[in-house]
């Protein structure tokens, strides 16, 4: 069965001859009838159209005759294809007309526009296989080159586009760092090795060659009068100033050499160096200064004094920074030391010599001299001082009460003190932290003593307050370590001063009576010292812990006295027993007034027993029972006395109450009598007043009722009159309204009937006019004529037809008949 294929214009089909296995192309417009041995290999497809300035890539293109351009076929008649190859076809292919694809050809990519390369740009191309251009230039696989714009690039299957390279704009004070990808020549024709870098400094657009890679844009450093660039050579080269720089060499580029500088690729920017400015009152010492040959003079120094400005060259450094010129007042000086031999003003100074220069003057030390320290005269009051040490002999002395300027061989000496002494001085109000070069001071308060020991002289002295204690270089305070707390414990109190009293101390003492009652006593002692206030008398401090020794001695005496008496005796006479034990008894048997310790002059003047408490439970129970019994006896006596007093007060209160009751009853009777009299008078007045009030009330009621009746009658009359007038007025207005309403209704009916009659008359007139007079005449004649004809047909002369409800006037009819009869007879 044949099949008809309609191929539209600019379309094509592939038809396969199944007998020969050959596929051919048929182009439209065409109506083709397939034979039995033919079939459609490719249904009608639109031909490939390449617009101007476009192209497409065809895979497996057909081979053509180089001379005629006709497709080549094999011996079987099939089209010969370049299998695995590609062909780029432009808008001039097939004379610019749409073209079909031969069997086996495929479109690899859609139709694309030709790439336009802009000015100052280029395409980086790579050769994929060897070929020769139309100009005869040969390219081998792997070659790379640039296609520079402006222009339109026509692609080739042998060439691959790697990238679009844009030009870089080099502005003033900028440079482009370029690196060679392989050995090549730069834009100046200079040979560059692979990996080599260089700078392109000409201003404008720069398009790198195919073997060049742009590393970065290097911007120039703007140099001012106050800044310089510190550069270092990475390799030996000749810089832009024509100076050969060895590898590792460092130098400065200043504003005097160029206003803007771009570091070369072989230069490393170490940093930016600021200018050093010295005014007229400043100087500095430069170490390792740069010589005239451009090399550092290591180990040498250069003194520079202002006013001047300079940059520190590479390798140079300042010894102590920028220093101010030493300006000395009249009470100031400088301590100097020679670091090397030199001569000044005819005087030779050897290394290590120390000397001083005094003001007023200004001084700039040469490089051979070291300023150890500036010194100023130290003003000292009468009670102020400093420790001065001679560095030659090592002797230390205290200078007080005068202004003093240290000599060249002297220095301030710091006096060390024990930690406990430092703490006690701080507690006494000494300013902290303490200046250790100042003479140590301590204010001894009134009625106190301070012991000072001189380690050099091996002797002590005592200062009595109030006084100001000033320590010499070899003197130390004797720190008192006294017992404290209750009961006393050693080394509790630390003090620099010994108070002479009167003072008091308290302590707990455990004693035992002869009957083995153990008690704890709390005793308080009043004491003071009796000594001659002489700095040579050190007996005050002969007992290190006078407080502990005092308490122990008194406790021993008290224990001995208590142990010789029973508990009851001690309980009754405790104060006397203890005072006799401590103070003793004179020849008259009286208790002495005081007890003195001869070793240090301590005097006990009084003992107070503040508390007595039993230690063991048995003694505590006995004491508690005794106290409880005494309390019970006292309580019973107080209760009996209180009871008797209460009963006496009760009897007196009862008598007073009875007398008051009788007096109250008398007053009550008198009040009752007065009440009855007042009740009688009140009843009389009440009866008279009630009768008079009732009469007046009745008269008032009658008067009010009469007036009210008259008033009500008047109001009723007025109300009736007003009501009648209102009803009459309402009736009158109602009738007038009805009359007016009826009049209006009549007028409306008249107007309505008039209009209806006019309408009927007009209607009848219009009807008559419409029918016409002739028609009316005919209608009028038609009835009687028809009746006459009907009667004649029936043989009747006349007839009357009635519905039986409408009355007929037969009298007139009969009268007419009778009147007509005589005439007829005649």
Secondary structure, DSSP 4 states (H G I P E B T S, - for coil): --EEEEE-TTEEEEEEETTTTEEEEEESSEEEEEPTTEEEEEEEEEPB---TTEEEEEESPBPB-TTT-PBPB-TTSPBPB-TT-EEEEETTGGGGS-BPPPTT-EEEEEEEEPEEEPTTEEEEEEESS-EE-TTS-EE-TT-EEEEESSEEE---TTEEEEEEEEPEEE-TTEEEEEEESSSEE-TTS-EE-TT-EEEE-SSEEE---TTEEEEEEEEPEEP-TTEEEEEEESS-EE-TTS-EE-TT-EEEE-TTT-SEE---TTEEEEEEEEPEEE-TTEEEEEES-B-TTSSB-TT-EEEEESSEEEPPPTT-EESS-SEEPEEE-TTEEEEEEESS-EEETTEEE-TT-EEEEESSEEE---TTEEEEEEEE-B---TT-EEEEEETTT--EEEEESS-B---TTEEE-PPP--HHHHHHHHHTT--SS--TTBPPEEEE-TTEEEEEEETTTTEEEEEESSEEEE--TTEEE--EEEEETTTTEEEEEEES-EE-EEEEEEEEEEEE-TT--EEEEEEEEEEEE-----TT--GGGSSTTHHHHHHHHHHHHHHHHHHTS-HHHHHHSHHHHHHHHHH-B-TTSPBPS-EEETTTTEEEEEEEEEEEEESSHHHHHHHHHHHHHHHHHHHHHHHHHHHHHHHHHHHHHHHHHHHHHHHHHHHHHHHHHHHHHHHHHHHHHHHHHHHHHHHHHHHHHHHHHHHHHHHHHHHHHHHHHHHHHHHHHHHHHHHHHHHHHHHHHHHHHHHHHHHHHHHHHHHHHHHHHHH-HHHHHHHHHHHHHHHHHHHHHHT-S------SSS---HHHHHHHHHHHHHHHH-
